Amino acid sequence: MRKAAAEALGQIGGPAVEPLIAALEDWDVRKAAAEALGQIGGPAVEPLVAVLVCGDRDVRRYAAEALGYIGVRPAVEALIYALKDQGVLVRVAADAALVKIGGPAVEPLIGALRDQDEDVRKAAAETLCRIGGPAVEPLIGALRDQDEDVRKAAAETLCRIGDTRAVEPFIAALECRDRAVLSGIAAAAALG
């Protein structure tokens, strides 16, 4: 009955956001509450971002899933932060949400390649790889970034995506002997 109530609240919209956020704490209805919040959309983004950093791993997971349903750019930064969550399922949900968001997530993910935390950089590159095609042009642009680590990560990710649009920029990197880009290509080749 409580799950049905959560679904009904999702159809009500904005006024139901706060009760649904509270329902995320209830083990029996948290998934239904997250789905209802995802259905509500925009008015639920800010409260979902707030609970994405709360203490309960399951609540963070369902918040990330709901943000993926909504699929808006304001959620991207919080989802990138969630890529380094200690909970594996939270990281998986954040990654899946960023892939669903797709294009609008690409630039912030490329920015995350500069993050101080190695795990964030790695997760951002992996997510960009799963986004695929929409990430190719911005990643090609990142081959000219001032930061060597960003150029290397962009090259490695482009290799893993396997899009032919990267061939000419790779040839240019070879001609100008950009060690960071060449290192990224070599790292991707070593990974197979």
Contacts in CASP RR format, 6 or more apart in sequence:
PFRMAT RR
TARGET T0000
AUTHOR 0000-0000-0000
METHOD contacts of the structure
MODEL  1
MRKAAAEALGQIGGPAVEPLIAALEDWDVRKAAAEALGQIGGPAVEPLVA
VLVCGDRDVRRYAAEALGYIGVRPAVEALIYALKDQGVLVRVAADAALVK
IGGPAVEPLIGALRDQDEDVRKAAAETLCRIGGPAVEPLIGALRDQDEDV
RKAAAETLCRIGDTRAVEPFIAALECRDRAVLSGIAAAAALG
2 23 0 8 1.000
2 26 0 8 1.000
2 28 0 8 1.000
2 29 0 8 1.000
2 32 0 8 1.000
3 28 0 8 1.000
3 29 0 8 1.000
3 32 0 8 1.000
5 29 0 8 1.000
6 20 0 8 1.000
6 23 0 8 1.000
6 29 0 8 1.000
6 32 0 8 1.000
6 33 0 8 1.000
6 35 0 8 1.000
6 36 0 8 1.000
7 32 0 8 1.000
7 35 0 8 1.000
7 36 0 8 1.000
9 16 0 8 1.000
9 19 0 8 1.000
9 20 0 8 1.000
9 36 0 8 1.000
10 16 0 8 1.000
10 20 0 8 1.000
10 36 0 8 1.000
10 37 0 8 1.000
10 39 0 8 1.000
10 40 0 8 1.000
11 39 0 8 1.000
13 39 0 8 1.000
13 40 0 8 1.000
13 43 0 8 1.000
14 40 0 8 1.000
14 43 0 8 1.000
14 44 0 8 1.000
16 36 0 8 1.000
16 40 0 8 1.000
17 37 0 8 1.000
17 40 0 8 1.000
17 43 0 8 1.000
17 44 0 8 1.000
17 47 0 8 1.000
18 47 0 8 1.000
20 33 0 8 1.000
20 36 0 8 1.000
20 37 0 8 1.000
20 40 0 8 1.000
20 44 0 8 1.000
21 33 0 8 1.000
21 37 0 8 1.000
21 44 0 8 1.000
21 47 0 8 1.000
21 48 0 8 1.000
21 51 0 8 1.000
23 29 0 8 1.000
23 30 0 8 1.000
23 32 0 8 1.000
23 33 0 8 1.000
24 30 0 8 1.000
24 33 0 8 1.000
24 34 0 8 1.000
24 37 0 8 1.000
24 51 0 8 1.000
24 59 0 8 1.000
24 62 0 8 1.000
24 63 0 8 1.000
25 56 0 8 1.000
25 59 0 8 1.000
26 33 0 8 1.000
27 58 0 8 1.000
30 58 0 8 1.000
30 59 0 8 1.000
30 62 0 8 1.000
31 62 0 8 1.000
33 62 0 8 1.000
34 62 0 8 1.000
34 63 0 8 1.000
34 65 0 8 1.000
34 66 0 8 1.000
35 65 0 8 1.000
35 66 0 8 1.000
35 69 0 8 1.000
37 44 0 8 1.000
37 47 0 8 1.000
37 48 0 8 1.000
37 66 0 8 1.000
37 70 0 8 1.000
38 44 0 8 1.000
38 48 0 8 1.000
38 66 0 8 1.000
38 67 0 8 1.000
38 68 0 8 1.000
38 69 0 8 1.000
38 70 0 8 1.000
39 69 0 8 1.000
41 69 0 8 1.000
41 70 0 8 1.000
41 72 0 8 1.000
42 70 0 8 1.000
42 72 0 8 1.000
44 66 0 8 1.000
44 70 0 8 1.000
45 67 0 8 1.000
45 70 0 8 1.000
45 72 0 8 1.000
45 74 0 8 1.000
45 75 0 8 1.000
46 74 0 8 1.000
48 63 0 8 1.000
48 66 0 8 1.000
48 67 0 8 1.000
48 70 0 8 1.000
48 75 0 8 1.000
49 63 0 8 1.000
49 67 0 8 1.000
49 74 0 8 1.000
49 75 0 8 1.000
49 78 0 8 1.000
51 59 0 8 1.000
51 60 0 8 1.000
51 63 0 8 1.000
52 60 0 8 1.000
52 63 0 8 1.000
52 64 0 8 1.000
52 67 0 8 1.000
52 78 0 8 1.000
52 79 0 8 1.000
52 81 0 8 1.000
52 82 0 8 1.000
53 60 0 8 1.000
53 78 0 8 1.000
53 81 0 8 1.000
54 60 0 8 1.000
54 63 0 8 1.000
57 85 0 8 1.000
57 86 0 8 1.000
57 87 0 8 1.000
57 89 0 8 1.000
57 90 0 8 1.000
58 89 0 8 1.000
60 82 0 8 1.000
60 85 0 8 1.000
60 87 0 8 1.000
60 90 0 8 1.000
61 87 0 8 1.000
61 89 0 8 1.000
61 90 0 8 1.000
61 93 0 8 1.000
62 93 0 8 1.000
64 79 0 8 1.000
64 82 0 8 1.000
64 90 0 8 1.000
64 93 0 8 1.000
64 94 0 8 1.000
64 96 0 8 1.000
64 97 0 8 1.000
65 93 0 8 1.000
65 96 0 8 1.000
65 97 0 8 1.000
67 75 0 8 1.000
67 78 0 8 1.000
67 79 0 8 1.000
67 97 0 8 1.000
68 75 0 8 1.000
68 79 0 8 1.000
68 96 0 8 1.000
68 97 0 8 1.000
68 98 0 8 1.000
68 100 0 8 1.000
68 101 0 8 1.000
69 100 0 8 1.000
71 97 0 8 1.000
71 100 0 8 1.000
71 101 0 8 1.000
71 104 0 8 1.000
72 101 0 8 1.000
72 104 0 8 1.000
73 101 0 8 1.000
73 104 0 8 1.000
73 105 0 8 1.000
73 108 0 8 1.000
75 97 0 8 1.000
75 101 0 8 1.000
76 98 0 8 1.000
76 101 0 8 1.000
76 104 0 8 1.000
76 105 0 8 1.000
76 108 0 8 1.000
76 109 0 8 1.000
77 108 0 8 1.000
79 94 0 8 1.000
79 97 0 8 1.000
79 98 0 8 1.000
79 101 0 8 1.000
79 105 0 8 1.000
80 94 0 8 1.000
80 98 0 8 1.000
80 108 0 8 1.000
80 109 0 8 1.000
80 112 0 8 1.000
80 120 0 8 1.000
80 124 0 8 1.000
81 120 0 8 1.000
82 90 0 8 1.000
82 91 0 8 1.000
82 93 0 8 1.000
82 94 0 8 1.000
83 91 0 8 1.000
83 94 0 8 1.000
83 95 0 8 1.000
83 98 0 8 1.000
83 112 0 8 1.000
83 119 0 8 1.000
83 120 0 8 1.000
83 123 0 8 1.000
83 124 0 8 1.000
83 127 0 8 1.000
84 91 0 8 1.000
84 117 0 8 1.000
84 119 0 8 1.000
84 120 0 8 1.000
84 123 0 8 1.000
85 91 0 8 1.000
85 94 0 8 1.000
91 123 0 8 1.000
95 123 0 8 1.000
95 126 0 8 1.000
95 127 0 8 1.000
95 130 0 8 1.000
98 105 0 8 1.000
98 109 0 8 1.000
98 127 0 8 1.000
98 131 0 8 1.000
99 105 0 8 1.000
99 127 0 8 1.000
99 130 0 8 1.000
99 131 0 8 1.000
102 131 0 8 1.000
102 134 0 8 1.000
103 131 0 8 1.000
103 134 0 8 1.000
103 135 0 8 1.000
105 127 0 8 1.000
105 131 0 8 1.000
106 128 0 8 1.000
106 131 0 8 1.000
106 134 0 8 1.000
106 135 0 8 1.000
106 138 0 8 1.000
107 138 0 8 1.000
109 124 0 8 1.000
109 127 0 8 1.000
109 128 0 8 1.000
109 131 0 8 1.000
109 135 0 8 1.000
110 124 0 8 1.000
110 128 0 8 1.000
110 135 0 8 1.000
110 138 0 8 1.000
110 139 0 8 1.000
110 142 0 8 1.000
110 150 0 8 1.000
110 154 0 8 1.000
111 124 0 8 1.000
111 150 0 8 1.000
112 120 0 8 1.000
112 121 0 8 1.000
112 123 0 8 1.000
112 124 0 8 1.000
113 121 0 8 1.000
113 124 0 8 1.000
113 125 0 8 1.000
113 142 0 8 1.000
113 147 0 8 1.000
113 149 0 8 1.000
113 150 0 8 1.000
113 153 0 8 1.000
113 154 0 8 1.000
114 121 0 8 1.000
114 147 0 8 1.000
114 149 0 8 1.000
114 150 0 8 1.000
115 121 0 8 1.000
115 124 0 8 1.000
121 149 0 8 1.000
121 153 0 8 1.000
124 153 0 8 1.000
125 153 0 8 1.000
125 156 0 8 1.000
125 157 0 8 1.000
128 135 0 8 1.000
128 139 0 8 1.000
128 157 0 8 1.000
128 161 0 8 1.000
129 135 0 8 1.000
129 157 0 8 1.000
129 160 0 8 1.000
129 161 0 8 1.000
132 161 0 8 1.000
132 163 0 8 1.000
133 161 0 8 1.000
133 163 0 8 1.000
135 157 0 8 1.000
135 161 0 8 1.000
136 158 0 8 1.000
136 161 0 8 1.000
136 163 0 8 1.000
136 165 0 8 1.000
136 166 0 8 1.000
137 165 0 8 1.000
139 154 0 8 1.000
139 157 0 8 1.000
139 158 0 8 1.000
139 161 0 8 1.000
139 166 0 8 1.000
140 154 0 8 1.000
140 158 0 8 1.000
140 165 0 8 1.000
140 166 0 8 1.000
140 169 0 8 1.000
141 154 0 8 1.000
141 169 0 8 1.000
142 150 0 8 1.000
142 151 0 8 1.000
142 153 0 8 1.000
142 154 0 8 1.000
143 151 0 8 1.000
143 154 0 8 1.000
143 155 0 8 1.000
143 158 0 8 1.000
143 169 0 8 1.000
143 173 0 8 1.000
143 178 0 8 1.000
143 181 0 8 1.000
144 151 0 8 1.000
145 151 0 8 1.000
145 154 0 8 1.000
148 179 0 8 1.000
148 180 0 8 1.000
149 180 0 8 1.000
151 178 0 8 1.000
151 180 0 8 1.000
151 181 0 8 1.000
151 184 0 8 1.000
152 180 0 8 1.000
152 181 0 8 1.000
152 183 0 8 1.000
152 184 0 8 1.000
152 187 0 8 1.000
153 184 0 8 1.000
154 181 0 8 1.000
155 170 0 8 1.000
155 173 0 8 1.000
155 180 0 8 1.000
155 181 0 8 1.000
155 182 0 8 1.000
155 183 0 8 1.000
155 184 0 8 1.000
155 185 0 8 1.000
155 188 0 8 1.000
156 184 0 8 1.000
156 185 0 8 1.000
156 187 0 8 1.000
156 188 0 8 1.000
156 191 0 8 1.000
157 188 0 8 1.000
158 166 0 8 1.000
158 169 0 8 1.000
158 170 0 8 1.000
158 188 0 8 1.000
159 166 0 8 1.000
159 184 0 8 1.000
159 185 0 8 1.000
159 188 0 8 1.000
159 189 0 8 1.000
160 188 0 8 1.000
160 191 0 8 1.000
170 181 0 8 1.000
170 185 0 8 1.000
173 181 0 8 1.000
173 182 0 8 1.000
173 185 0 8 1.000
174 182 0 8 1.000
END
